[in-house]
Amino acid sequence: MLAAALALSAACASKPHVTAPVSQAEPLSRTAQMAQAATYNTELGVAYMQRGELGVAKEKLERALKENPRDPDAHSAMALLDERLGNAAGADSEFHEALHLAPQDPDLANNYGAYLCRAHREEEGVKRLLAVANNPLYRTPEAAYTNAAVCLRTVHRDAEAEQDLKRALLLRPSFAEAVFQLSNLELQQGKLGEARERLDRYIATYSATPDLLVLGLRIAHAQGDRAAEQRYEQRLRLDFPDSQQTRALTQSSPNSG
């Protein structure tokens, strides 16, 4: 499945890299050839979406759906593209078709639940995401719990969000996004000590991320700890010099340029 790719992380490359279909010792049937071509074009479509080349992505995904109209990944990718293009009805229709074709696929259900939350259908989205999190077939329930928490925070149901984030971290303490979301929630609630302790404990044990270092900087600033602010900033600049977060920090600095 293309679950990771369909999450549309902000990956960029000079050219989409997709592995070409491997030649077969035995000739494939026409149906198998079309299915393989559809998979290839779906991967290309997702790669172009990640680069922001939506017109080319649409062309590739339309080709994939023509080659294999029963490919749930192609429908799921087209749903995300429709969302990017502002076509809510199309996105919903494509997600429904993907789920119709693969009703037991928890990755698709997670993607749809997150989409519902972005579409301001939070109640339905949270319900679906929590069902995914409790599905024993889903390999990363911490992601579904975190998605549900993010959704709950948009409608100010912070106590429920906090519980879901803690569930996510019980399942996988190394899940950076859950640490970021929970520490950020604690910052907003004024629990500066708890937020700082959680974030520092994570950074000392696992790999830091640019988002976590920026959050640490914000927490230290709220605490009035200038020395800690400088430490977070220095690590961000040294470890992630080309990151979007570092560029934003440089642009906002009064001493930049």
LINDA-V147595 format. One record per pair of residues at least 6 apart in sequence whose ideal C-beta (glycine too) atoms are under 7 Angstrom apart, sorted by the first residue. I is the first residue (numbers start at 1). J is the second residue. Records with the same first field share a line. If there is no record, write none. Layout:
I = J, J
This chain:
1 = 73, 105, 107
2 = 42, 43, 46, 73, 77
3 = 107
5 = 43, 46
6 = 46, 76, 77, 80, 111
8 = 49, 50, 80
11 = 50
12 = 50, 51
16 = 44, 47, 48, 51
18 = 40, 43, 44, 47
21 = 36, 40
28 = 36
34 = 67, 68
35 = 68
37 = 67
38 = 64, 67, 68, 71, 74
41 = 60, 63, 64, 67
42 = 61, 64, 71, 73, 74, 77
44 = 60
45 = 57, 60, 61, 64, 77
46 = 77
48 = 56, 57, 60
49 = 57, 80, 81, 84
54 = 81, 84, 85
57 = 81
58 = 81
61 = 74, 77, 78, 81
64 = 71, 74
65 = 74, 78
68 = 74
70 = 101
72 = 98, 101, 102, 105, 108
75 = 94, 97, 98, 101
76 = 95, 98, 108, 111
78 = 94
79 = 91, 94, 95, 98, 115
82 = 90, 91, 94
83 = 91, 115
88 = 119
91 = 115
95 = 112, 115
98 = 108
99 = 108, 109, 112
102 = 108
106 = 132, 135, 137, 138
109 = 128, 132
110 = 129, 132, 143, 144, 147
112 = 128
113 = 125, 128, 129, 132, 147
114 = 125, 147
116 = 124, 125, 128
117 = 125, 151, 154
122 = 151, 154, 155
125 = 151
126 = 148, 151, 152
129 = 144, 147, 148, 151
130 = 148
132 = 138, 144
133 = 141, 144, 145, 148
138 = 144
141 = 171
142 = 168, 171, 172, 175, 178
145 = 164, 167, 168
146 = 165, 168, 177, 178, 181
148 = 164
149 = 161, 164, 165, 181
150 = 181
152 = 160, 161, 164
153 = 161, 185
158 = 185
161 = 185
162 = 182, 185
165 = 178, 181, 182
168 = 175, 178
169 = 175, 178, 179
174 = 206
176 = 209, 212
179 = 198, 199, 202, 212
180 = 211, 212, 215
182 = 198
183 = 195, 198, 199, 215
184 = 215
186 = 194, 195
187 = 195, 218, 219, 222
192 = 219, 222, 223
195 = 219
196 = 219, 223
199 = 212, 215, 216, 219
202 = 212
203 = 212
208 = 235, 239
210 = 236, 240, 243, 245, 246
211 = 245
213 = 232, 235, 236
214 = 236, 245
216 = 232
217 = 229, 232, 233
220 = 228, 229, 232
221 = 229
233 = 249
236 = 245, 246, 249
237 = 246
240 = 246
250 = 256
